[in-house]
């Protein structure tokens, strides 16, 4: 009887801790998403009138963003047609997304105009800009009929442009489907891992493991990494791994930031590359656009942010990059998520983790473990 009562007490304590944790997470998200400033009350006609005066917009990002210059030329034509403009959209090659966010912060502190009129990035970089009150507040879902509230990942600040599904990559010519890993746990399963031991690449980043810890907990992820590292043949960056797995240099990639989109792109070239969403819910990167408060061309920028969530823009980006938003009906990603009945990692959970600033020591520990 005593043991039974003790167990019940423990169960109540665990349940209470779970509720408190959920409430704290919800409070953290609410704190992050609360408006720092009034939402811009501009109308669509006012934005278009202002955009005609500005005439051009600057976007500093990776050179292949949205498919590169050729795709950007098509986006410019479709953008001008949609809003009856004759604007020039300039894509300038720049640093990584976190480095670009840091530049925006530095320029704002110095009282200078932002070198980019829009910023593309995942929740981490936009949460940083939001916390610094450095993004224009716009009621996108009210102004633009094709933008839904759900697309505003940070309401009033950002709009989702494309959804990247993380997961495992493998060479289907060298690894039969019945022997291929289907989950992250499979990668370290002794009954399966002999097939790719010494032939598996791992990413040099800790971010995917931090995101995995939101599902598993930190201890399980640390134990997992201890088992994963001895099986690795080396570290390879995202964007380089697809070709190296397709060529057979590596049999498996433990995690790709865009496993599904990478599979689509390389299979279209005839490559034997398969992407596997390896967790439930799926590790998901939500890439959003926002307008810095110190933007030199804010009207054009706001129009462009909303435009990138339109079916027209989504078709162009998918044509060149095989990327799209799961929230825009009819896109390749929306169909894939629906047909495979995938549950995606919550954007609000990701945002809360960045806002709370938790796990910094954990991230540092992972980074040290990943050092060659």
C-alpha positions in Angstrom: 0.0 0.0 0.0 2.8 2.4 0.9 4.6 1.7 -2.4 1.3 2.3 -4.3 0.8 5.6 -2.5 4.4 6.7 -3.2 4.0 5.9 -6.9 0.7 7.9 -7.1 2.5 10.8 -5.4 5.3 10.7 -7.9 2.8 10.5 -10.7 1.0 13.6 -9.4 4.4 15.4 -9.1 5.4 14.5 -12.6 2.0 15.6 -14.0 2.2 18.9 -12.1 5.7 19.5 -13.4 4.5 18.7 -16.9 1.6 21.2 -16.6 3.9 23.9 -15.2 6.4 23.3 -18.0 3.6 23.7 -20.6 2.3 26.8 -18.9 5.8 28.3 -18.8 6.4 27.5 -22.5 3.1 29.0 -23.4 3.9 32.1 -21.3 7.3 32.4 -23.0 5.7 32.2 -26.5 3.1 34.8 -25.5 5.8 37.1 -24.2 7.7 36.8 -27.4 4.7 37.2 -29.7 3.2 40.2 -27.8 3.4 43.4 -29.8 6.3 45.6 -29.0 4.8 48.4 -31.1 1.5 49.1 -32.8 0.9 47.1 -36.0 1.3 49.3 -39.1 -2.2 50.5 -40.2 -1.2 51.1 -43.9 -3.6 49.9 -46.6 -2.6 48.0 -49.7 -3.1 51.1 -51.9 -0.9 53.2 -49.5 1.9 50.6 -49.7 1.7 50.5 -53.5 1.8 54.3 -53.7 4.8 54.4 -51.5 6.5 51.6 -53.4 6.1 53.6 -56.7 8.1 56.4 -55.1 10.9 54.1 -53.8 11.3 52.3 -57.2 13.9 49.8 -56.1 14.6 47.3 -53.3 17.8 45.7 -52.0 18.0 42.1 -50.8 21.3 40.8 -49.4 21.3 37.1 -49.1 23.1 33.9 -50.4 23.7 34.0 -54.2 21.4 31.1 -54.8 18.6 32.3 -52.6 15.2 31.6 -54.2 17.1 30.1 -57.2 19.5 32.9 -57.8 19.5 35.7 -60.3 17.5 34.0 -63.1 14.8 33.1 -60.6 14.9 36.6 -59.1 14.4 38.1 -62.5 11.2 36.1 -62.8 10.1 37.1 -59.3 10.6 40.7 -60.2 8.4 40.4 -63.3 5.7 38.6 -61.4 5.9 41.1 -58.5 5.6 44.1 -60.8 2.6 42.5 -62.6 0.8 41.7 -59.3 1.1 45.2 -57.9 1.2 47.2 -61.2 4.7 48.5 -60.5 7.9 48.9 -62.4 10.3 48.3 -59.5 13.8 47.0 -59.6 14.6 44.1 -57.2 18.3 43.8 -56.5 19.7 40.5 -55.2 23.2 41.0 -53.7 25.3 38.1 -52.5 25.9 38.4 -48.8 26.8 36.4 -45.6 24.9 33.7 -43.8 21.5 34.4 -42.3 22.8 34.7 -38.7 25.6 37.0 -39.9 23.1 39.1 -41.9 20.9 39.5 -38.8 23.9 40.6 -36.8 24.7 43.2 -39.5 21.1 44.5 -39.3 21.5 44.9 -35.5 24.9 46.7 -35.9 23.5 49.1 -38.5 20.5 49.9 -36.4 22.6 50.6 -33.3 24.8 52.9 -35.4 21.7 54.7 -36.7 22.3 53.7 -40.3 19.9 52.4 -42.9 19.9 48.6 -43.3 22.0 47.3 -46.2 19.1 44.9 -46.9 15.4 45.9 -47.2 14.3 42.4 -46.2 15.7 39.6 -44.1 15.4 35.9 -44.8 16.0 33.5 -41.9 14.7 30.8 -39.5 13.0 31.4 -36.1 16.4 31.9 -34.3 17.5 35.0 -36.3 14.0 36.5 -36.5 13.5 36.0 -32.7 16.7 38.0 -32.1 15.5 40.8 -34.4 12.1 40.7 -32.8 13.5 40.9 -29.3 15.5 44.0 -30.4 12.4 45.6 -31.8 14.1 45.8 -35.1 11.4 44.6 -37.4 8.6 46.6 -39.0 5.1 45.7 -37.6 2.7 44.9 -40.4 -0.7 43.3 -40.3 0.1 41.1 -43.3 -3.0 38.8 -43.0 -5.3 41.8 -42.9 -3.7 43.7 -45.9 -3.1 40.7 -48.2 -5.9 38.3 -48.8 -3.6 35.3 -49.6 -1.7 35.6 -46.4 -3.2 33.7 -43.5 -2.6 34.3 -39.8 -0.8 31.0 -39.6 1.7 32.1 -42.2 2.7 35.0 -39.8 5.2 32.9 -37.8 5.9 36.0 -35.7 2.6 37.8 -36.0 3.1 41.3 -37.4 6.8 40.7 -38.0 7.4 37.8 -40.4 5.7 35.7 -43.1 6.6 32.1 -43.9 8.3 31.7 -47.3 9.3 28.1 -47.4 9.3 25.1 -45.1 12.3 22.8 -44.9 12.0 19.2 -43.6 15.1 17.9 -41.9 16.0 14.2 -42.0 18.4 11.5 -43.2 19.8 11.2 -46.7 21.0 7.9 -48.2 22.2 6.5 -51.5 19.5 4.1 -52.7 21.8 2.4 -55.2 24.2 1.3 -52.4 21.7 0.8 -49.6 18.5 -1.1 -50.3 15.3 0.4 -48.8 14.8 -2.5 -46.4 18.2 -1.9 -44.9 18.1 1.9 -44.9 17.6 3.9 -41.7 14.0 5.2 -41.2 14.6 7.1 -37.9 17.4 8.9 -36.1 17.5 6.0 -33.6 18.1 3.5 -36.5 21.5 5.3 -37.2 22.9 4.0 -33.9 21.1 0.7 -33.7 23.8 -2.0 -33.7 21.6 -4.4 -35.7 21.5 -1.9 -38.5 24.4 0.5 -38.3 27.0 -2.0 -39.6 25.8 -1.1 -43.1 26.9 2.5 -42.8 29.6 2.4 -40.1 32.5 4.4 -41.4 30.5 5.5 -44.4 28.2 8.0 -42.7 28.7 11.8 -42.7 27.4 14.1 -39.9 26.8 17.8 -40.0 29.2 20.1 -38.2 26.3 22.0 -36.6 24.7 21.5 -33.2 21.4 23.2 -34.1 19.6 20.0 -35.3 20.5 18.2 -32.1 19.3 21.2 -30.0 16.0 21.0 -31.9 15.9 17.2 -31.4 16.3 17.8 -27.7 12.9 19.5 -27.7 11.4 16.1 -28.6 13.8 13.8 -26.7 15.3 15.8 -23.8 18.9 16.8 -23.5 20.2 13.6 -21.8 18.9 11.4 -24.5 20.5 13.6 -27.2 23.8 13.6 -25.5 23.7 9.8 -25.2 22.7 9.6 -28.8 25.6 11.8 -30.0 28.1 9.7 -28.0 26.9 6.6 -30.0 26.7 8.5 -33.3 30.2 10.0 -33.4 32.2 6.7 -33.6 30.1 5.6 -36.6 31.0 8.8 -38.6 33.4 9.1 -41.5 33.6 12.8 -41.2 31.7 16.1 -41.1 30.1 17.7 -44.2 28.2 21.0 -44.4 24.6 21.3 -45.6 24.5 22.1 -49.3 27.6 20.0 -50.1 26.3 16.6 -48.9 23.8 15.8 -51.6 26.4 15.4 -54.3 28.7 13.4 -52.1 26.0 10.9 -51.0 24.7 10.7 -54.6 28.3 9.9 -55.9 28.7 7.1 -53.2 31.5 8.9 -51.3 29.2 8.6 -48.3 26.4 6.1 -47.9 24.3 8.1 -45.4 24.1 11.7 -44.0 22.9 11.7 -40.4 20.9 14.9 -40.9 20.2 17.3 -43.7 18.6 20.6 -43.1 16.5 20.1 -46.3 16.3 16.3 -46.7 13.1 16.3 -48.7 13.8 19.3 -50.9 17.3 17.9 -51.5 15.8 14.6 -52.6 13.5 16.3 -55.0 16.2 18.4 -56.5 18.7 15.6 -57.0 16.3 12.9 -58.1 15.2 15.3 -60.9 18.9 15.0 -62.0 18.7 11.2 -61.9 20.6 10.9 -58.7 20.0 7.9 -56.3 19.3 10.2 -53.3 16.5 9.5 -50.8 15.5 11.8 -48.0 13.8 10.4 -44.9 11.9 12.4 -42.3 13.4 10.7 -39.3 11.4 11.9 -36.3 7.8 12.4 -35.3 7.1 15.3 -35.3 9.5 16.1 -38.1 12.3 18.5 -37.4 11.3 21.6 -39.3 12.9 24.8 -40.4 10.5 27.7 -41.0 12.2 30.2 -43.2 10.5 33.6 -43.0 10.9 37.1 -44.4 10.7 40.3 -42.4 11.4 44.0 -42.9 14.1 45.7 -40.8 12.8 49.0 -39.2 15.8 50.8 -40.7 14.9 49.6 -44.2 15.6 52.2 -46.9 12.6 51.0 -49.0 10.0 49.7 -46.5 7.0 49.9 -48.8 8.5 47.8 -51.5 9.9 45.5 -48.9 6.5 44.9 -47.2 4.9 44.2 -50.6 7.7 41.7 -51.4 7.4 39.9 -48.1 3.7 39.3 -48.7 4.2 38.5 -52.4 6.6 35.6 -51.6 3.7 33.8 -49.9 1.6 34.1 -53.0 1.0 31.1 -55.3 2.7 32.9 -58.1 6.0 33.4 -56.2 5.8 29.9 -54.7 5.7 28.4 -58.2 8.8 30.3 -59.3 10.8 29.3 -56.2 9.7 25.7 -56.5 10.8 25.7 -60.2 14.3 26.7 -59.4 14.9 25.4 -55.8 12.2 22.8 -55.2 11.3 24.8 -52.1 7.8 25.9 -51.0 5.6 26.6 -48.0 3.4 23.9 -46.6 0.8 26.6 -45.8 0.2 27.6 -49.4 -2.4 25.4 -50.9 -1.3 23.4 -53.9 2.5 23.7 -53.4 4.7 20.6 -53.6 5.5 20.9 -49.9 1.8 21.2 -48.9 0.9 18.1 -50.9 3.8 16.1 -49.5 3.0 17.0 -45.9 -0.7 16.2 -46.4 -0.2 12.9 -48.4 2.3 11.6 -45.9 0.3 12.8 -42.9 3.3 14.4 -41.4 3.2 16.2 -38.1 5.7 19.1 -38.1 7.7 20.4 -35.1 5.9 23.3 -33.6 7.2 26.8 -34.7 6.0 28.2 -31.4 8.1 25.6 -29.5 11.2 26.6 -31.5 10.5 30.3 -30.9 10.0 29.7 -27.2 13.3 27.9 -26.9 15.1 30.7 -28.5 13.3 33.3 -26.5 13.9 31.6 -23.1 17.6 31.5 -23.9 17.7 28.0 -22.4 20.1 25.3 -23.4 23.1 27.6 -24.0 25.4 25.3 -21.9 23.9 22.3 -23.7 24.5 23.8 -27.1 28.1 24.6 -26.1 28.6 21.0 -24.9 27.3 19.7 -28.2 29.5 22.0 -30.2 32.6 20.8 -28.2 31.7 17.2 -28.9 31.4 17.9 -32.6 34.8 19.5 -32.8 37.1 17.4 -35.1 
